[in-house]
Amino acid sequence: MDDGVRVLYVGDHADGKRARALDATAAVAGVVTAPDGASVVDALSEHDVDCIACEDGLAGIDALGVLRLVRDADPAIPFVLYATDGDEKLAADAISAGVTDYVRADEEESLDRLADTLVSAARRYQAEQDVALLNDLARNVYERITDAFFALDRDWRFTYINQEAENLLEVTAERIVGENVWEVFPESVGSTFYTEFHRAIATQNPVTFEESFGPLDKQFEVRAYPSEDGLSIHFRQTVAGESTRGDHLMELTSVLSYDLADSIDNARAALDSAQSSNPDIDDLDDVEAALDRMDDLVNHSITLANEGDYSTTNSTG
């Protein structure tokens, strides 16, 4: 997004003055036009754009009809209604239909406001898309490693569980994601799992331990990594008396370092760009929290792996 925002302007403004004015804005890298609603899908397929500005007074199809066409082609691209003949009812209908924002054309300096709105929406969208891609990458990482893995939020609810963890715990993600871990496994309340997980959250230090879980008749080696947002738990089934090694942590460290670190940096750059373009945006907090949590996980994993301390007697990492 550092090179500016690419805009698709949909409208039949005869002399092209509005599109040219947008194109002259410093934060806008270029403007392509679609003269009417019928041509907007073709324009989207032919041009790489970051957001759409659409006039309301189109011939043949109204702006909300254009929005429906756009959403069929791209469900998430920012769509800003530029209301040249709008009224309060149009604004309400547009918001109900799911437009990203609404700008009145009759307001003073409305083209400047339209440009600011488009840039802000596009950069916010790009930051959110980057984090969504990063989350997909993280999920792929956790399905590739040999450890079982699940994540809990600050309220002890499952936010993610990989296939290996489903197998070992004899649960499904569909059943437990969103549920409280102590309600899913009430037998663990008061156990080493309970006390060590709470200790990790309270101290914000990783914990490592080995413990059996009677209801499943299994013994687990567990490493839990805390952050301000919750707890990430890696574990594997062991046999009593088995000598455990840190090879799986080194594997995790390698995967995280190479697959996630660069992506986190790229996503954070997009987030910074979005925030700098509009410091008043409040709805990017979740994006920033997700990046911070991923940073914490990578750093905890690298620290533990490099320490070389893989004892399993309730030690902190």
N, C-alpha and C positions, 0 to 999 in steps of 0.2 A: 504493500500500500504506500510505500515511500515515494513512488513515482506518480502518485495522484490517482484519483477515482475516475473510472470510465463510466459514462452516463448514457443510457438510452432515453431520448426525449421523444415522447409520443404526443403528437399534436399536429394540427393543420394551420398553425399560425403562419400566415401567408409569406411574410418576408423573412422568416427564420431568425428574427431578432432575438428571441428568447434563447434559442439554442446557441447562437453565437455568443450571447452574454454569458451563458454558463461556461462555454468553452474558454472564455477569457479569464475565468476564475483560477487563481493560483493553484488551488487544491484539486482542480478538475483536470485530468490528463487528456480528455477528449470526449466529444459528444457525437453520437450517431443518432439519426432521426428516423422515426417511423411516422409517416404522414397521417395514418389512421389506425384504428384498432385492428383491422384485418391484417395489417402487415407486421404486427408486433412480434408474432411467433417466428416469422421468417427472419426478422432482424435479430432476435435472440439467438437463433441457430447460426447466423452468419457472423456475429460479432461477440467478442468476449467483453461483457460489461459487468460492472459491480453493483449497479442500482438502476432503477427506472423512475423517471418523472413523467407523469401523464396528465394532460389537460382533461377537463371535464366536458367541454363542449365539442365532442367529436361527432362527425357525421357517421351515421349507420349503426354505431354501437357506443354505448356510454362507457364512462371510465370504469365503472364497476364490472361491466361486461369484459373490458380489457383485463381487469384484475383476474377474473376467472380464467381467461385464456392463459395469462402469465402463470398463474398458480398450477395449471395443468402441465405447463412446460417446466417450471421451476418453482417448487413449493415454498422456497425460503428467501429468494432474492428480494432485497428491499424495494418497496413500491410506494412512492410518494405521490399523492394526489395534489396537483396544482390547480386550485379551484378558480377558474377565470370567471365563472358565473355562479359560484356556489352560494349556498345558504346554510342555515343551521341544520336543516333536514339532511342535506347532502353530507355534511360533516358527520352527522350521527350514523347515516347509512354506510359511509365509507369506513368508519371505525368498526362498526358491526361486521362489515364484510372482511376486515382483516388487513386494511392498508397499514403500512408501516408508520406513515405520518401524513399530515394534512397541512397545506400551506395556502393561504388566501392570496390570490393574485392582485387583489385590489388594495392590499396593504402597502404602505410606503416601503420602498427598498425590498419588495417581496422577492425579486430574483436573487438578491444577496441572501435572503433568508432561505430560499429554496436551495441554493448552492450549499449553504451551511448544513441544512437538514439532510441533503443527499450524502454529503461527505461523512457526517456523523453516523448516519444509518449504515453506510457501506463499510466503514471501518469497524463499527460494532459487529456487524454481520461477519466480517472477515475474521475478527478475533474469536468469535463464537465458533465459526467453522474450523479454525485451526485447532481449537481445544477439542472439538468433536472428533477430528481426525486423530488427534493425539490420544484421546480416550480409546479409539478403535485400535490404535497401535499398541497401547498398553494392554488391552484385552488380548491381542494376539500374542504379546510377549508372555503373558501369564498362562496362556494355553500351551506355550512351547516349552516352558521350563518344567523340570521333573518334580519340583516341589508342588505340594498342594498349597493353595493360597486363598484367603478370603479377607475382606476389608469390612471394618465396622465404623460407624460414625460415632459422634460423641454421646449419642443416646443408645449406644450398643446395638444399633440396627445393622443388619447385613446390607452392604451397598454393592458387593460383588463377591462372587465365588467362582473359581475355575473348575474345570471338569474333574481334575484329579481330586480336589477337595470334596466335590460332590460324591465321588466314588468312595473315598475313605470315610466320610461322615454319613454316608447312606441317605443323602437328601438330594433335592433338586433345587436349582436356582429359582425356578418358578415358584416354588413353595416358600422359600425362606427369605429371599431378598425383600427388604423392607420390614422384616420381623426382628424382634429383640432376641439376641443370642441366648440370653438366660431363660427366655420363655420357650425357645426351640429346644434347648438342652437344659431343662430345669435341674437335672441331676448334677450339673457342673457347679451350681451355686455353692459357695463355701469350699470348693476344691482348689487345688493348685492353679488350675486354669483361671478361676475366678480371682484369686488373690494376686496372681502375677499380672494378669491383664489390667487389673485396677492399679497395681503398683506402676506399671509402665505409663499409664495415663497420668497418674498423680505426679510422678517424677520426671516425665518426658524423657526417660531413658529406655533404650531397648532392653528386653529381657530374653533369656534363653533358659529353657528347662526341658526336662523329660518327665512325662507322667502318663499313667495308664488311665483309660476311660472305661469304667466298668460296663455301662450299658451297651457299648459296642465291642467289648472284649478286645480292645486294641491299646497298644502303647504308642505314644507319639513323642517325637522330638519337635519342639516348638521354638520359634523365634518370632517375637512380636516387636514391631517398630511403631512407636507413637508419633503423633503430630498433634497440632492444635485442633485438627478436624476429626481425629479418630485414631484408629489402630489398624495396622496392616499385619497380618499373621501368615507366616510361612511355616509349614509343618510337613512331616513325613512319618509314616509308620515305621517303628523300630521293633527289635526283639530285645527282651530284657537282657542286659549285660553286653549288648552289641556295642562295639567301638564305633562311634560316629565321627565323621570327618566333615570338613567344610567345603568339599568339592562343589556341592550344590549351591552354596553361597557364592563361590567364585563364578559359577555358571551364571547365576542371577546377576552378579555385578557386571559381567561382561555384556550380557544382553541389555541390561539397563543403560550402561554407559554408551554403547554404540547405537542402540535403537531409539532411546528416548532423549538423551541429553541434548542433541542438536535440535530435535523437534520441540523440546521445551523452550529452548532459546528463541526459536523462530516464532512460536506462539506468543511468547512474552513480548517480543518486538512488535507484533501485530496489536497486542493488547495495549502497550504503551502508546502506540500511534493513535488508537481509538480514544484513549483517555486524554491525550494531549490535544486532540482536535475538539474535544468537548469535556472539560473537567467536571461538568455537572452531571455526567451520566452516572446513575446509581446501579443500573442493572448488570454491570460487569463484575460485581463483587464475586459472584459464583465462579466466573471464569478465572479470576485472580486466585481464588481459594483452591481451585482445582490444580492450577499450576504450582502453587506453593506446596500442596500435598504431594505432587509428583516429585518435586525437588527434594522434599523431606525423605521420601522413600528411596530415591536414588542415593542420597547422601548417607542415610542410615545403612544401606546395604553395602556401600563401598567401605564405610568405616568398620563395620563388623567383619567383613571379609579380610580387610587388611590387618586387623589386629591379631588374627591367627589364634584367637581364644575360642575354641569350640567345645569347651566343657559343658556338661549338661546337668549341672547341679544348681539350678535356680540362680544362675549368675546374671548380672546385668551386662549389656553388650558394650 
